[in-house]
Amino acid sequence: MKNKIKLLLITSSFPQKDLISGLFIPDTIRELNNLGVSVHVLTQNCYDSRSLTQELWPGCSVTYFGWEGGSTPLISIINQKAGILPALQYLIKAVSTGKSICNTWKPDIIFAEWLIPAGFVARILSALTKIPYCCRALGSDVYVAAKKKLLAPFIKNVAQNSSILFADGFDLCRKTADLAKGKECYFAATARKPENKKSSFSPCDDKGLFTFCSVGRLHPVKGFDILIRACSILREKGIAFRCYIVGTGEEKEKLEKLIATSALTQEVILTGRLEDGDVGVLLEHADCVVIPSLNESIPLILSEAINFKKPLIVTNVGDMGFLAEKFNLGYVVNSGSHSDIAAALIKMSNTGERSSFYSEKRYNELASILSVEAGAKVIFDKITELKNTGCI
């Protein structure tokens, strides 16, 4: 394709071996490739202090820059007292490697997933190379990091100097625009196309049970402890149920202990990480999907639940409540309230209640809005507009 756009994509989260962060990014890249964009990814090497570059597929190469932080999330390092030096090393390595790519590959534009740290790297690279940059806010950068006194000035500077701003949520667009002093921010969904890969996992024999599941990283912000406490109420009410919680993370031992002390070992199953095909089997099996997050934009599990046309119970954070109510997809509850989640689950355990939320038309409409194709098309169109103005 003539005049193919060359895009340097910077991210601190990219799938590597058994790491599953940033799972939506490869599918976004493939869709950008289909639209005529060649992509080079810049991310840290989570397994080696050496740097390496490889072609993942035609139209997508990745450079993993070496550093000493391994697979530890950068935000976790920053929050530690001794985190300044590792964060500084990350920044120096990212900028020096990115500058080398800009000098040799000569991208038309730099694209950062998350305003921090990738957006800050993009901001510096743009100042050094005069290549414009754009950013996509993805939730934690705006909802969490932007509230920290140390990080807020950097995030605002990144947003205000970005040539284009994107966000993967409608509420997130508004908050990102506020950080950028009113600059327009465009909704660009993050989504992925699940693979068919399966393991030996299979759900329990749940005949006669009300079954529901929740999927996400086992992190405090996901609210799985609140869901488990809601399950205690269901048992007290005499409801026969099974709850599946899918994911891995630092909260695993805490959640296991909570399940044991609540005497819910038969009712609540921590599955660990599952393959895409396993999650699909579970979603097909479950009666509904619960997203108990304390802080969220539009999580991937919401899109996947919609694709499987499952009713939802979501907390009123980010865009989840807005979308669930607009498309009549299920119940919206207050975040942090196990009693509210329990009340919604009790209602959802009724077959008639669940069926009242089903509408293929509404599910399909929202699925198209949240698709990876839609998100990539918005990014492509806005970058193309920038190119047509002569800015790149």
PAROKOL-435745 format. One record per residue (C-alpha): residue number from 0; residue in one letter; x, y, z. Coordinates in Angstrom, 1 decimal. Layout:
<rs>
R  nr rest      X      Y      Z
R NUM    a      X      Y      Z
...
</rs>
This chain:
<rs>
R  nr rest      X      Y      Z
R   0    m    0.0    0.0    0.0
R   1    k    1.4    3.4   -1.0
R   2    n    2.2    5.9    1.7
R   3    k    1.9    3.4    4.5
R   4    i    1.9    5.0    7.9
R   5    k    4.8    4.0   10.2
R   6    l    3.8    4.0   13.9
R   7    l    6.1    3.5   16.9
R   8    l    3.9    2.0   19.6
R   9    i    5.3    2.4   23.1
R  10    t    3.8    0.3   26.0
R  11    s    4.9   -0.9   29.4
R  12    s    2.5   -3.9   29.1
R  13    f    2.9   -6.3   26.2
R  14    p    2.3  -10.1   26.2
R  15    q    5.6  -12.0   26.7
R  16    k    5.7  -15.7   27.3
R  17    d    3.4  -16.3   30.3
R  18    l    2.7  -12.6   31.0
R  19    i   -0.8  -11.6   29.9
R  20    s   -0.8   -7.9   30.4
R  21    g   -1.7   -5.8   27.4
R  22    l   -3.5   -8.7   25.7
R  23    f   -5.5   -6.4   23.5
R  24    i   -2.5   -4.7   21.9
R  25    p   -1.5   -7.4   19.3
R  26    d   -5.1   -7.5   17.9
R  27    t   -5.1   -3.7   17.7
R  28    i   -1.8   -3.9   15.8
R  29    r   -3.2   -6.5   13.4
R  30    e   -6.2   -4.3   12.6
R  31    l   -3.9   -1.3   12.1
R  32    n   -1.9   -3.5    9.7
R  33    n   -5.1   -4.2    7.8
R  34    l   -5.7   -0.5    7.5
R  35    g   -2.2    0.2    6.1
R  36    v   -0.2    0.9    9.2
R  37    s    3.2   -0.6    9.9
R  38    v    4.0   -0.9   13.6
R  39    h    7.1   -1.2   15.6
R  40    v    6.6   -1.9   19.3
R  41    l    8.9   -0.6   22.0
R  42    t    8.5   -2.3   25.4
R  43    q   10.7   -3.6   28.2
R  44    n   12.3   -7.0   28.3
R  45    c   10.7   -8.7   31.3
R  46    y   13.0  -11.8   31.2
R  47    d   16.5  -10.5   30.3
R  48    s   18.6   -7.4   30.9
R  49    r   19.6   -7.5   27.2
R  50    s   17.8   -5.8   24.4
R  51    l   16.5   -7.6   21.4
R  52    t   14.4   -6.9   18.3
R  53    q   12.3   -9.4   16.4
R  54    e    9.6   -9.5   13.8
R  55    l    6.4  -10.9   15.2
R  56    w    4.6  -11.0   11.8
R  57    p    4.8   -8.9    8.6
R  58    g    3.9   -5.3    9.6
R  59    c    4.8   -5.8   13.3
R  60    s    8.2   -5.8   14.9
R  61    v    9.0   -5.4   18.5
R  62    t   12.1   -4.2   20.4
R  63    y   12.4   -5.3   24.0
R  64    f   14.8   -3.0   25.7
R  65    g   16.9   -4.5   28.6
R  66    w   16.5   -3.3   32.1
R  67    e   16.8   -4.7   35.6
R  68    g   13.2   -4.6   36.7
R  69    g   12.1   -7.9   35.2
R  70    s    8.4   -8.4   35.1
R  71    t    7.6   -6.1   38.0
R  72    p    4.9   -3.5   36.9
R  73    l    6.5   -0.1   36.8
R  74    i    3.8    1.5   38.8
R  75    s    4.6   -1.0   41.7
R  76    i    8.3    0.1   41.5
R  77    i    7.4    3.8   41.6
R  78    n    5.3    3.2   44.7
R  79    q    8.2    1.7   46.5
R  80    k   10.6    4.0   48.5
R  81    a   13.6    2.6   46.5
R  82    g   11.7    2.8   43.2
R  83    i   13.2    6.1   41.9
R  84    l   16.4    4.5   40.5
R  85    p   14.7    1.6   38.7
R  86    a   12.1    3.9   37.3
R  87    l   14.9    6.3   36.1
R  88    q   16.7    3.3   34.5
R  89    y   13.5    2.3   32.7
R  90    l   13.1    5.8   31.4
R  91    i   16.7    6.2   30.2
R  92    k   16.6    2.8   28.5
R  93    a   13.3    3.4   26.9
R  94    v   14.2    6.8   25.5
R  95    s   17.7    5.8   24.3
R  96    t   16.3    2.7   22.5
R  97    g   13.3    4.6   21.1
R  98    k   15.6    7.4   19.8
R  99    s   17.6    4.8   18.0
R 100    i   14.5    3.4   16.4
R 101    c   13.3    6.8   15.4
R 102    n   16.7    7.6   13.8
R 103    t   16.8    4.4   11.8
R 104    w   13.2    3.3   11.1
R 105    k   11.9    6.9   11.0
R 106    p    8.3    6.5   12.2
R 107    d    5.6    9.0   11.1
R 108    i    4.1    9.1   14.6
R 109    i    4.6    7.8   18.1
R 110    f    1.7    6.1   19.8
R 111    a    1.6    5.5   23.6
R 112    e   -0.6    3.0   25.3
R 113    w   -1.2    4.6   28.8
R 114    l   -0.3    8.2   29.6
R 115    i    2.3    7.0   32.0
R 116    p    4.9    5.6   31.7
R 117    a    4.6    5.1   27.9
R 118    g    3.2    8.6   27.3
R 119    f    6.0   10.3   29.2
R 120    v    8.6    8.3   27.1
R 121    a    6.7    9.4   24.0
R 122    r    6.7   13.0   25.1
R 123    i   10.5   13.0   25.6
R 124    l   11.1   11.2   22.3
R 125    s    8.9   13.7   20.5
R 126    a   10.9   16.6   21.9
R 127    l   14.1   15.0   20.8
R 128    t   13.1   13.9   17.3
R 129    k   10.3   16.3   16.4
R 130    i    8.0   13.4   15.6
R 131    p    4.5   14.0   16.9
R 132    y    3.0   11.6   19.4
R 133    c   -0.5   10.6   20.5
R 134    c   -1.7    8.6   23.6
R 135    r   -4.5    6.3   24.6
R 136    a   -5.6    6.5   28.2
R 137    l   -6.6    3.1   29.6
R 138    g   -8.0    3.7   33.0
R 139    s   -5.3    3.2   35.7
R 140    d   -3.2    6.1   34.3
R 141    v   -6.1    8.6   34.8
R 142    y   -8.2    7.1   37.5
R 143    v   -5.3    6.1   39.8
R 144    a   -1.9    7.5   38.8
R 145    a   -3.2   11.0   37.9
R 146    k   -4.3   11.4   41.5
R 147    k   -0.8   10.9   42.9
R 148    k    1.0   14.2   43.6
R 149    l    4.3   13.0   42.2
R 150    l    2.8   11.7   38.9
R 151    a    0.0   14.2   38.2
R 152    p    2.2   17.0   36.7
R 153    f    3.9   14.6   34.3
R 154    i    0.5   13.0   33.2
R 155    k   -1.0   16.5   32.6
R 156    n    2.0   17.6   30.6
R 157    v    1.8   14.4   28.5
R 158    a   -1.9   14.9   27.8
R 159    q   -1.6   18.6   27.0
R 160    n    1.2   18.1   24.5
R 161    s   -0.2   15.0   22.8
R 162    s   -1.2   15.7   19.1
R 163    i   -4.2   13.3   19.5
R 164    l   -5.8   11.9   22.6
R 165    f   -7.7    8.6   22.8
R 166    a   -9.3    6.7   25.7
R 167    d  -10.9    3.3   26.0
R 168    g  -13.9    4.6   27.9
R 169    f  -16.5    7.4   27.6
R 170    d  -16.1    8.6   31.1
R 171    l  -12.3    8.2   30.7
R 172    c  -12.4   10.4   27.6
R 173    r  -14.0   13.2   29.7
R 174    k  -11.5   12.9   32.5
R 175    t   -8.5   12.7   30.0
R 176    a   -9.8   15.8   28.3
R 177    d   -9.9   17.6   31.6
R 178    l   -6.3   16.7   32.2
R 179    a   -5.5   18.2   28.8
R 180    k   -7.3   21.5   29.5
R 181    g  -10.3   20.6   27.4
R 182    k   -8.5   19.1   24.4
R 183    e  -10.8   16.7   22.6
R 184    c  -10.3   13.0   23.4
R 185    y  -11.7   10.2   21.2
R 186    f  -13.2    6.9   22.3
R 187    a  -11.1    4.0   20.9
R 188    a  -12.2    0.7   22.4
R 189    t   -9.6   -1.9   23.6
R 190    a  -10.7   -5.4   22.7
R 191    r   -9.2   -8.7   21.5
R 192    k  -10.1  -11.7   19.5
R 193    p   -9.9  -14.8   21.8
R 194    e   -8.0  -17.8   20.6
R 195    n   -9.5  -21.2   20.5
R 196    k   -6.7  -22.7   22.6
R 197    k   -7.9  -24.9   25.5
R 198    s   -6.4  -26.8   28.4
R 199    s   -7.8  -29.6   30.5
R 200    f  -10.1  -27.3   32.4
R 201    s  -13.8  -28.0   32.6
R 202    p  -16.5  -26.5   34.8
R 203    c  -17.9  -28.6   37.7
R 204    d  -21.1  -30.5   37.4
R 205    d  -23.4  -27.5   38.2
R 206    k  -26.7  -29.0   37.3
R 207    g  -29.4  -27.3   39.3
R 208    l  -27.0  -24.6   40.5
R 209    f  -27.1  -20.9   39.8
R 210    t  -23.7  -20.3   38.2
R 211    f  -21.8  -17.1   37.7
R 212    c  -18.2  -16.1   36.9
R 213    s  -15.9  -13.1   37.1
R 214    v  -12.6  -12.7   35.3
R 215    g   -9.6  -10.4   35.9
R 216    r   -6.3  -10.0   37.6
R 217    l   -6.4  -10.9   41.3
R 218    h   -5.8   -7.4   42.5
R 219    p   -7.6   -5.4   45.2
R 220    v   -9.1   -3.0   42.7
R 221    k  -11.0   -5.8   41.0
R 222    g  -13.1   -6.4   44.1
R 223    f  -13.1  -10.2   44.2
R 224    d  -13.0  -10.2   48.0
R 225    i  -16.3   -8.2   47.9
R 226    l  -17.8  -10.8   45.6
R 227    i  -16.7  -13.6   47.9
R 228    r  -18.4  -11.8   50.8
R 229    a  -21.6  -11.5   48.7
R 230    c  -21.4  -15.3   48.1
R 231    s  -21.6  -15.8   51.9
R 232    i  -25.0  -14.0   51.9
R 233    l  -26.2  -16.2   49.1
R 234    r  -25.4  -19.3   51.1
R 235    e  -27.1  -17.9   54.1
R 236    k  -30.2  -17.3   52.0
R 237    g  -30.2  -21.0   51.0
R 238    i  -29.4  -20.4   47.3
R 239    a  -27.5  -23.2   45.6
R 240    f  -24.8  -21.6   43.5
R 241    r  -21.3  -21.9   42.1
R 242    c  -19.0  -18.9   41.6
R 243    y  -15.9  -19.1   39.3
R 244    i  -13.2  -16.5   39.7
R 245    v  -10.7  -16.6   36.8
R 246    g   -7.2  -15.0   37.0
R 247    t   -3.9  -14.8   38.7
R 248    g   -2.3  -12.1   40.8
R 249    e   -1.0  -10.9   44.2
R 250    e   -4.4  -11.4   45.9
R 251    k   -4.5  -15.2   45.4
R 252    e   -3.5  -16.3   48.9
R 253    k   -5.7  -13.6   50.5
R 254    l   -8.7  -14.7   48.5
R 255    e   -8.0  -18.4   49.2
R 256    k   -7.9  -17.7   52.9
R 257    l  -11.2  -15.7   52.7
R 258    i  -12.9  -18.5   50.9
R 259    a  -11.7  -21.0   53.5
R 260    t  -12.6  -18.9   56.5
R 261    s  -16.0  -18.3   54.9
R 262    a  -16.6  -22.0   54.4
R 263    l  -17.1  -21.5   50.7
R 264    t  -14.6  -24.0   49.3
R 265    q  -17.4  -25.9   47.5
R 266    e  -19.2  -22.8   46.2
R 267    v  -16.3  -20.5   45.1
R 268    i  -13.7  -21.8   42.7
R 269    l  -10.5  -19.9   42.0
R 270    t   -9.6  -21.4   38.6
R 271    g   -6.2  -19.6   38.1
R 272    r   -5.3  -18.4   34.6
R 273    l   -7.3  -20.1   31.9
R 274    e   -6.8  -20.3   28.1
R 275    d   -9.1  -18.3   25.9
R 276    g  -11.0  -21.4   24.9
R 277    d  -11.5  -22.3   28.6
R 278    v  -12.9  -18.9   29.3
R 279    g  -15.3  -19.3   26.4
R 280    v  -16.5  -22.6   27.8
R 281    l  -17.0  -21.1   31.2
R 282    l  -18.9  -18.1   29.8
R 283    e  -21.1  -20.4   27.8
R 284    h  -21.7  -22.5   31.0
R 285    a  -22.4  -19.5   33.4
R 286    d  -25.8  -18.0   33.9
R 287    c  -24.4  -14.5   34.3
R 288    v  -21.1  -12.5   34.6
R 289    v  -20.2  -10.4   37.7
R 290    i  -17.7   -7.5   37.5
R 291    p  -17.3   -6.2   41.1
R 292    s  -14.5   -3.7   40.4
R 293    l  -13.7   -0.7   42.6
R 294    n  -12.1    1.1   39.7
R 295    e  -12.6    0.3   36.0
R 296    s  -13.2    1.7   32.6
R 297    i  -14.5   -0.9   30.2
R 298    p  -12.8   -4.2   31.1
R 299    l  -12.2   -6.9   28.5
R 300    i  -14.5   -9.3   30.3
R 301    l  -17.4   -7.0   29.8
R 302    s  -16.9   -7.2   26.0
R 303    e  -16.5  -10.9   26.2
R 304    a  -19.6  -11.3   28.2
R 305    i  -21.5   -9.3   25.7
R 306    n  -20.2  -11.4   22.9
R 307    f  -21.6  -14.5   24.7
R 308    k  -24.8  -12.6   25.4
R 309    k  -24.7  -13.0   29.1
R 310    p  -26.6  -10.8   31.6
R 311    l  -24.3   -8.7   33.8
R 312    i  -24.0   -7.5   37.3
R 313    v  -21.5   -4.6   37.3
R 314    t  -20.4   -1.9   39.7
R 315    n  -21.2    1.7   38.9
R 316    v  -17.6    2.7   38.0
R 317    g  -16.2    4.0   34.8
R 318    d  -18.5    3.3   31.9
R 319    m  -19.9   -0.1   33.1
R 320    g  -23.0    1.3   34.8
R 321    f  -23.7    3.7   31.9
R 322    l  -23.5    0.9   29.3
R 323    a  -25.4   -1.7   31.4
R 324    e  -28.3    0.7   31.9
R 325    k  -28.3    2.1   28.3
R 326    f  -28.4   -1.3   26.7
R 327    n  -30.4   -3.0   29.6
R 328    l  -27.8   -5.7   30.1
R 329    g  -28.3   -6.4   33.8
R 330    y  -28.0   -4.9   37.3
R 331    v  -25.8   -1.9   38.3
R 332    v  -24.7   -1.8   42.0
R 333    n  -22.6    0.4   44.2
R 334    s  -18.9   -0.4   44.2
R 335    g  -17.6   -1.8   47.4
R 336    s  -20.9   -3.1   48.6
R 337    h  -21.1   -6.9   49.0
R 338    s  -24.7   -6.6   50.2
R 339    d  -25.7   -4.8   46.9
R 340    i  -23.9   -7.5   44.8
R 341    a  -25.6  -10.2   46.8
R 342    a  -29.1   -8.6   46.3
R 343    a  -28.4   -8.4   42.6
R 344    l  -27.3  -12.0   42.5
R 345    i  -30.4  -13.2   44.3
R 346    k  -32.6  -11.5   41.7
R 347    m  -30.4  -12.8   38.9
R 348    s  -30.7  -16.4   40.2
R 349    n  -34.3  -16.3   38.9
R 350    t  -34.5  -17.6   35.3
R 351    g  -37.2  -15.2   34.4
R 352    e  -35.2  -12.2   35.7
R 353    r  -32.2  -13.3   33.6
R 354    s  -34.2  -13.7   30.4
R 355    s  -35.6  -10.2   30.7
R 356    f  -32.2   -8.8   29.9
R 357    y  -31.7  -10.7   26.7
R 358    s  -31.9   -8.8   23.4
R 359    e  -29.7  -10.0   20.5
R 360    k  -30.1   -6.6   18.8
R 361    r  -28.8   -4.7   21.9
R 362    y  -25.9   -7.2   22.5
R 363    n  -24.8   -7.0   18.8
R 364    e  -25.0   -3.2   18.8
R 365    l  -22.8   -2.8   21.8
R 366    a  -20.4   -5.6   20.6
R 367    s  -19.8   -3.6   17.4
R 368    i  -19.0   -0.4   19.4
R 369    l  -16.6   -2.2   21.6
R 370    s  -14.9   -4.3   18.9
R 371    v  -11.2   -4.2   18.2
R 372    e  -12.0   -3.2   14.6
R 373    a  -13.9   -0.1   15.8
R 374    g  -11.1    0.9   18.1
R 375    a   -8.3    0.5   15.5
R 376    k  -10.4    2.4   12.9
R 377    v  -10.8    5.4   15.2
R 378    i   -7.0    5.5   15.7
R 379    f   -6.3    5.1   12.0
R 380    d   -8.8    7.8   11.0
R 381    k   -7.5   10.4   13.4
R 382    i   -3.9    9.7   12.5
R 383    t   -4.7    9.9    8.9
R 384    e   -6.4   13.3    9.5
R 385    l   -3.2   14.5   11.2
R 386    k   -1.2   13.3    8.2
R 387    n   -3.5   15.1    5.7
R 388    t   -2.9   18.4    7.6
R 389    g    0.8   17.9    7.0
R 390    c    1.6   17.5   10.6
R 391    i    3.3   14.1   10.0
</rs>
